[in-house]
Amino acid sequence: MNPNAIKAVIVDDEVGSRNNLRLLLEEYCPEVEVCGMGHDVLSGLELVKKYRPRILFLDIEMPQHSGFKLVEMLDPQERPGIVFVTA
């Protein structure tokens, strides 16, 4: 990992959406490094705690819990910037 990179996590239940966003970030935002990708709220929570990203790309509609639930679970003092992605 590049210590100067802006760390990001992507959470989306659709594999294709996660991969497409990662590819777009790699191509157009080389300063952003995707350090983890999750498929649901719980995996997203683990990734945020592990990597402490500056940006969280988050799907709203996911099975079991919405992206809003993940936001509620995060400590407001340590919450990354959130970009909601939805189709």
ABEGO torsion letter per residue (X at the ends): XBAABBBBBBBBABAAAAAAAAAAAAAABAABBBABBBABAAAAAAAAAAAGBABBBBBABBBGBBAAAAAAABBAAABBBBBBBBX
